[in-house]
Amino acid sequence: MPQASPLWWLNILIFMNIILLNLNMLIYTFFNLKLIKEEKKKKKTTLNW
């Protein structure tokens, strides 16, 4: 069916975009958590001093 092929491609593109967005969000949250942990460590060290 040649009529269905463009829709199929659109679905694939949308699916890929969603996956990429999810990956970006995961990476972003992961780095934010790391930064927060580092900040907490710094605060702990300052409190100890």
MODELLER restraints for C-alpha pairs under 7 A, 6 or more apart:
rsr = mdl.restraints
at = mdl.atoms
